[in-house]
Amino acid sequence: MKDITAGYAMCGSFCTIADSLDALRVLASTGMNIIPIMSPVVYNTDTRFTEHTSLQKRVKEITGNDIIHTIEGAEPIGPRKLLDILIVAPCTGNTIGKLANGITDTSVTMAVKAHLRNNKPVVLAIATNDALSCSAKNIGILMNTKNIYFVPFSQDNAFSKPTSMIADFSKIPETIKHALNGEQIQPIIKI
């Protein structure tokens, strides 16, 4: 994947950031050029899982590139044809809803919109507590949207969080290979 330039966007499912960073390291080890993108919430928020400046530093060290974190910074992705593929990991229910309904009000949603204009793949690694409730309709819309591909996902705790689903972040590299060939990795939903 040395000749691939990928956007790697992160949204605010903070409990999955460590898994996302692991996937980012694996992708970087392939020699892929990775342009990091963060939603404003991830870029600016400290949580019990990570401190924002520490996260920014780790992402820059892994990718060797500056982080796009504004709408203005993400907009040139389309006209300049900067990416071969764009990964959103984690992709929250909020972002899923915005993408399904054409709302472009964050750096991540702008990056996706800008990238899709070039008819190239977007890979979503969902992480949302409402995947089987409020977000189910939006996930369905995106599953039927050209150039959108999903990292395989499953319920993360069916008994205490029965509507929550999370992607298998270790499957991101394999999902990318399939998406670059215009194929959805199977199975999408894991048991």
C-alpha positions, 0 to 999 in steps of 0.5 A: 500500500506504499503508493496509496494516500489515505485520509484517516478521520477520527470522530468522538467515540473516545472509548475506541480511540486506542483501537483506532490508533492501533489500526493507524499504526498498522496502516502507517507501517505499510508505507501508506501516506496518511493524512490525519483528520479530526473532528473538532470534538476529538481535536479539542476535548480531554476525556478520561481516555485521552488528553487532546494534545497528547492524542494530537502528538501521537497521531502526528508522530504516527503519520508524519503529517499535520492534522486537518481539523477545520472545515476550511482545511478539509475542503481542498481534499476534493478539488485537489484530489488529495486522497485515494481512500478515506477512512473514518475510524471511529465513525459515531452515530452523529457523523453517520446521521450527518453523512446519510443526510448530507450535512457538512458541518465538521472537518470530518463530514467535509472531508467525506463530502469532498472526497466522494466528489472524486468517486473514490472509496470511503471506509466507515468503522462505526462505533455507536451506542444507537446502531440498532435504534436511532442510527439504524436507518442512517446506517442502512442509507449509507450501506446503499450509498455508492463508494461507502464501505463498512468495516465489519461490526458487531454488538459490543455488549448485547446485554447491557447495551443492546443497541450498541455496535462497534467495528472490528478495528483490526479489520480496517487494513483488509477492508481498505484492500477490498474497498480499493477494489470496489468490494464490500468485505464480508461478512459486514455484521459479525457474530 
